[in-house]
């Protein structure tokens, strides 16, 4: 069905807008870039797959957090965050949210 992400800045209590994203797929022993995107005003990105279809595979979303924090005139501990996940059923939708603060982050499988 698809792939989406959502970033909430838990320190500010609002969506993280303008965060650059990179989607890669693991093929054998190497990562291949298959998509890029930027979070919108609601901190969401639904276009990472572009024209690709979701497959049975291991994926990685890289969030460019240092750029985001620089735009907020602050610094963060993590220059980027990478979330690696496995798609076991491409017929389902995979929502990969990121809860972000300057000194920590967490994630879960959203809906």
N, C-alpha and C positions, 0 to 999 in steps of 0.2 A: 504494500500500500504506500509506504513512504517513510520519510525521515524528517524530523523537525527538532529544533532545540529552542531553549528559552533560558536567558540569563537574568537572574535577579541579584542586584547589588544589595546584600543583606545589611551592610553598614549604612547605606543611604535609604534603604527601604523602598527602592524603586527599580524598574528594569534597567539593565545595562545596555545602552544604545551605542551603536557604532563599533561594536567589537568584531574584528576580522576573524573569520573562521576558515579552516582548511579541513577538508574531508579526504581521508586516504583509506584504501582497501589493502589488506595484506594478501599478497599473491606469492605463494611459496615462502621465501624468506625475506621479501622486501616490500616496503610500503609504496603504493602507487597513488599519486594524487588523482582524485576523480571529481573534486568539486571545491568551490570557494564560495564564500558569502559574507555578509555583514548583518549584524542584528539591526532590526528596525526600531522605531520609537517605542515599541512595546517589549523590546529585548528579545524578539523572536526572529528565527530564520527558518523558512520552510523550503528553501530552494537549493540546499546543499547538493542534492543528487543531480540537479540539472536534468539532462536527458537520460541519465543512467537509471536502471531499474535496481531496486534492492535485491540482493542475492544472498544465498547462504554463504556467509563469509564473516571475517573479522574486520571491523572498521575502527577508525580512530578519528576523533574530532579534536583539532587543535584550536584552542581559544587564545588569541593574542592579548593577554591580560595587561602586559606592560604598556601597550599603546593606550588601552582604555584608562588605566590609572594615570598616565601622563596627561591625558585629556581632562581628567578630574583634578589636576594639579596636586597629585599625591603619588606615593610610590606603594608598590605591593611587594610582598615577599616572593611571589611566584611570577617570573617573567612570562610564562605561558602555562596553560593547563591542557593536558591531553587526557581524553577519556577514551579508553579502548573498550569496545563491546562486541559481542557476538550476535549476529542475526541467525536465529535458528528457524524462523518461520517468516519468509519474505511476504507472506500474505497479510501479516499484521503490520500495524504502524508502530514505528519506534520513535519515541520522544525522549530526547536526552537533555534534561535540564541541568543547569549549573547554578548553584547557590554560591555566590562569590563575596568575599570580603578581602581587605588588603592583606590579611594574615592567615587566611584559610579558605577552604572551599569544600563543598560536598555535592554529590549527585545521586540520582536515583532513576529508576525507569518510570517515566511519566506516562500520561495517557493522552 
